[in-house]
């Protein structure tokens, strides 16, 4: 008769603890990109709920979020601008590719400051007034605020810019 070897719970736990599971590089990469995609989706979901015209650009200057109020103000649909860079987000306001307040917050763009009537730092936010010329209903004065978005480790995720039209 064959005898079964008895393995105690302690021995089994020790054996399991000693084995190291490795995650393939492909899986790690997929998990990392999924995490980044999740952050972008979460930001987009929150931005959609803000009643003011709001956009978010990533550190490379690509549009991550464009809410319904921004669609209404500019006449540009989110699906037509999300993922675009090269200052595409400035076209609906100025009719030209140029840095906007979010770019100034992200990286000092001194020469562009002159195109704003005023820029005031307010904590980690820049607040500005500007005259925009390319909105669907014609030129307007707008107030904007741009805030850098960071994760818990201080890494910059992007910049959120809110725009309010001032009727004068």
KANOR-V109947 format. One record per residue. RES is the residue in one letter. D_CENTER is the distance of its C-alpha to the mean C-alpha in whole Angstrom. Layout:
res: (RES & RES)
d_center: (D_CENTER & D_CENTER)
This chain:
res: (X & X & X & X & X & X & X & X & X & X & X & X & X & X & X & X & X & X & X & X & X & X & X & X & X & X & X & X & X & X & X & X & X & X & X & X & X & X & X & X & X & X & X & X & X & X & X & X & X & X & X & X & X & X & X & X & X & X & X & X & X & X & X & X & X & X & X & X & X & X & X & X & X & X & X & X & X & X & X & X & X & X & X & X & X & X & X & X & X & X & X & X & X & X & X & X & X & X & X & X & X & X & X & X & X & X & X & X & X & X & X & X & X & X & X & X & X & X & X & X & X & X & X & X & X & X & X & X & X & X & X & X & X & X & X & X & X & X & X & X & X & X & X & X & X & X & X & X & X & X & X & X & X & X & X & X & X & X & X & X & X & X & X & X & X & X & X & X)
d_center: (69 & 65 & 64 & 60 & 58 & 57 & 53 & 53 & 49 & 49 & 50 & 47 & 44 & 45 & 45 & 42 & 40 & 42 & 40 & 37 & 34 & 32 & 29 & 29 & 27 & 26 & 25 & 23 & 21 & 20 & 19 & 17 & 15 & 15 & 14 & 11 & 11 & 12 & 8 & 6 & 9 & 10 & 6 & 8 & 11 & 11 & 9 & 12 & 15 & 14 & 17 & 16 & 15 & 11 & 8 & 4 & 5 & 5 & 8 & 10 & 9 & 9 & 7 & 5 & 6 & 10 & 12 & 16 & 17 & 15 & 17 & 20 & 20 & 19 & 21 & 18 & 17 & 14 & 15 & 16 & 13 & 11 & 11 & 12 & 12 & 15 & 15 & 15 & 13 & 16 & 19 & 19 & 19 & 22 & 23 & 22 & 19 & 19 & 16 & 15 & 14 & 11 & 12 & 15 & 13 & 11 & 15 & 18 & 19 & 23 & 24 & 22 & 22 & 25 & 24 & 23 & 26 & 25 & 22 & 22 & 20 & 20 & 19 & 16 & 15 & 16 & 18 & 20 & 22 & 22 & 25 & 23 & 25 & 24 & 23 & 25 & 28 & 28 & 27 & 26 & 25 & 21 & 20 & 16 & 15 & 12 & 10 & 9 & 7 & 9 & 11 & 15 & 16 & 14 & 12 & 9 & 6 & 4 & 6 & 6 & 10 & 12 & 16 & 19 & 22 & 25 & 28 & 31)
